[in-house]
Structure formats: C-alpha cells, structure tokens
Amino acid sequence: MSQVRIISGTHRSRRIEVPDAKGLRPTTDRVRETLFNWLAHEIHGKKVLDLYAGSGALGFEAASRGAAQVDLVDQAPKATQLLLKNQDALSFHQIKIHRKAAQRFLQQSDVAYDLIFLDPPFESDELNAISAIISDNAAPDALLYREYRKSQDICEMDPTIWTLYKQKTAGQVCFELWEKK
C-alpha cells in the first residue's frame, strides 16, 4: 500500500492510501500540481466528476480546494473500498463514490458537471470512446481534463464542442485541459 498527498486546500499535506493494483497509476504530484495551477480559480463551488477515480487523487484534491460536489467513479471493488475508507478518514461530505463502469455511470447521470477528469488506465482503450460521448454530461463552459500515455493513439475532442485550453507532456504522460464552448 502506498500513499499520495493532497497538495493544497483544507486538507493540504494529508495523505490518502493507494492500493497496489495492476493498472492503477495515480497522477503524479508534479502533474497534479501543474493541473491544479491551471484550475486555480475553477474549482470552488463546482460540480466535479472523476470518472476513472482509481486512487481518487484528483477528486480528493478538488474536494480539498472547495468543490461543492465530487463524484468518484470506479468499477474495481478494491479501489472503491479504499476510496470509501479515505473519504471517511478525511471527512469529505461532498464526495460520493460510485462503483460502476464509466459509460454506464454517464448514461444514468443527469448531472451537468463543471469539471471532469478522464484518466483511464493506460492499458484500456476507453479514453477515445468516453471522450466522444462526455459532452452530454458537461455543463456549458465546463473544463475537461484528459491524461494518457504519450504512445497512445488518442483522438482530438470534437472542435465544434470543445476548445483546447492547455496541454503539456511530463515524461511519458500527456495531459490536456479542454473547455466546452
């Protein structure tokens, strides 16, 4: 079992436990710090979706920085159990944890999210499929974060709906922030 620290906000420097599970790769401190610098004034009071929560590092960070609602979605039993344990330990009341497949959650959700994190396991091919349907779950002017391995074949977002806001590479990880038109 390893740990990831929350970078800033009400729970700054607190740690969340991360299971040692195949395919689970928490977003690094360096990437999270860059991402949350980009999002500095875009989190407080917002509805946030962490669709492939895994460790929950992105969702817990958003909650610590004042998000009004954070939905953490993961279908792995071990991951959701640990998410519940971390939520309880940190007393985050605005976080809801859902054990479901990403596409099923999106089909059943009627929430329009202001900020969406898409960081599926690198071994999966889900990022392109989910990117193509995510706009229905995004509020006007929503921000969408995508993280993937540099060598993956990733499709651009629909340019009639999304505008690329920021983009960066750190080692073998590419990450980008899109804004809904």
SULHU-V196065 format. One record per residue. N is the residue number from 0. RES is the residue in one small letter. PHI is phi in whole degrees, 0 to 359 (none if undefined). PSI is psi in radians with two decimals (none if undefined). NEAR is the number of other ideal C-beta (glycine too) atoms within 8 Angstrom. Layout:
((N/RES/PHI/PSI/NEAR) (N/RES/PHI/PSI/NEAR))
This chain:
((0/m/none/2.25/6) (1/s/246/-3.11/6) (2/q/223/2.69/8) (3/v/231/2.44/11) (4/r/263/2.60/9) (5/i/279/2.26/14) (6/i/283/-0.73/10) (7/s/209/3.07/8) (8/g/95/-2.79/11) (9/t/296/-0.44/6) (10/h/247/0.48/11) (11/r/309/2.36/9) (12/s/72/-0.05/6) (13/r/288/2.70/9) (14/r/245/2.53/8) (15/i/246/2.51/15) (16/e/281/2.51/10) (17/v/234/2.19/13) (18/p/289/2.62/10) (19/d/273/1.67/6) (20/a/227/2.54/8) (21/k/300/2.28/3) (22/g/86/-0.22/8) (23/l/277/2.12/13) (24/r/219/1.56/7) (25/p/301/2.50/9) (26/t/301/2.27/10) (27/t/294/2.75/8) (28/d/305/-0.75/8) (29/r/299/-0.82/7) (30/v/291/-0.76/12) (31/r/299/-0.70/13) (32/e/297/-0.76/9) (33/t/297/-0.85/11) (34/l/303/-0.86/13) (35/f/286/-0.33/13) (36/n/292/-0.71/7) (37/w/298/-0.61/9) (38/l/265/0.20/11) (39/a/319/-0.79/7) (40/h/249/0.31/5) (41/e/248/0.23/8) (42/i/245/-0.75/13) (43/h/304/2.18/7) (44/g/78/0.13/5) (45/k/264/2.82/12) (46/k/265/2.15/13) (47/v/239/2.43/17) (48/l/238/2.15/13) (49/d/251/1.65/15) (50/l/287/-0.56/13) (51/y/241/1.22/13) (52/a/301/-0.76/14) (53/g/56/-1.89/13) (54/s/285/-0.38/12) (55/g/83/0.12/14) (56/a/305/-0.75/13) (57/l/289/-0.77/14) (58/g/293/-0.75/15) (59/f/296/-0.66/16) (60/e/297/-0.76/14) (61/a/297/-0.72/15) (62/a/297/-0.74/15) (63/s/298/-0.51/13) (64/r/266/0.21/12) (65/g/101/0.27/10) (66/a/299/2.44/15) (67/a/285/-0.62/7) (68/q/217/2.33/10) (69/v/227/2.08/15) (70/d/256/2.09/16) (71/l/257/2.14/13) (72/v/240/2.23/14) (73/d/204/2.55/13) (74/q/262/-0.15/8) (75/a/280/2.18/9) (76/p/302/-0.75/6) (77/k/297/-0.74/8) (78/a/294/-0.79/14) (79/t/292/-0.60/13) (80/q/298/-0.75/8) (81/l/288/-0.61/13) (82/l/300/-0.78/13) (83/l/297/-0.72/9) (84/k/297/-0.80/9) (85/n/294/-0.70/12) (86/q/299/-0.77/11) (87/d/296/-0.76/7) (88/a/296/-0.58/7) (89/l/263/-0.09/10) (90/s/55/0.81/5) (91/f/273/1.83/10) (92/h/276/-0.31/4) (93/q/273/-0.01/8) (94/i/263/2.34/12) (95/k/239/2.38/7) (96/i/249/2.28/13) (97/h/237/2.17/10) (98/r/264/1.61/7) (99/k/206/2.81/9) (100/a/288/2.57/6) (101/a/304/-0.89/13) (102/q/297/-0.69/10) (103/r/296/-0.74/8) (104/f/301/-0.82/12) (105/l/299/-0.71/13) (106/q/295/-0.55/6) (107/q/266/-0.20/6) (108/s/271/2.42/8) (109/d/247/0.25/2) (110/v/273/2.38/9) (111/a/262/1.90/9) (112/y/275/2.52/13) (113/d/274/-0.46/11) (114/l/216/2.21/17) (115/i/233/2.29/14) (116/f/255/2.15/14) (117/l/242/1.86/14) (118/d/218/1.15/11) (119/p/289/2.87/11) (120/p/306/2.44/9) (121/f/299/-0.50/9) (122/e/287/-0.31/4) (123/s/274/2.88/8) (124/d/247/0.43/5) (125/e/283/-0.40/10) (126/l/302/-0.78/13) (127/n/295/-0.77/10) (128/a/296/-0.79/9) (129/i/290/-0.67/14) (130/s/301/-0.57/12) (131/a/287/-0.39/8) (132/i/245/-0.08/9) (133/i/291/-0.39/12) (134/s/300/-0.50/9) (135/d/293/-0.38/6) (136/n/259/0.12/11) (137/a/253/2.34/11) (138/a/289/2.83/9) (139/p/303/2.43/5) (140/d/67/0.27/7) (141/a/296/2.71/13) (142/l/250/2.46/14) (143/l/233/2.13/15) (144/y/258/2.30/15) (145/r/234/2.40/12) (146/e/229/2.36/11) (147/y/202/2.90/11) (148/r/284/2.45/8) (149/k/308/-0.64/8) (150/s/277/-0.08/4) (151/q/286/2.61/8) (152/d/268/1.67/4) (153/i/252/2.32/10) (154/c/280/2.61/7) (155/e/292/2.76/5) (156/m/286/2.75/10) (157/d/298/2.03/8) (158/p/290/-0.22/7) (159/t/279/-0.25/4) (160/i/245/-0.63/8) (161/w/237/2.55/12) (162/t/239/2.30/7) (163/l/291/2.17/9) (164/y/261/-0.84/9) (165/k/212/2.70/7) (166/q/206/2.49/8) (167/k/202/2.75/8) (168/t/235/2.39/8) (169/a/229/1.81/9) (170/g/66/-2.12/4) (171/q/264/0.13/5) (172/v/252/2.23/12) (173/c/255/2.45/11) (174/f/217/2.58/15) (175/e/212/2.71/11) (176/l/236/2.20/14) (177/w/245/2.64/13) (178/e/240/2.32/11) (179/k/283/2.37/13) (180/k/284/none/6))
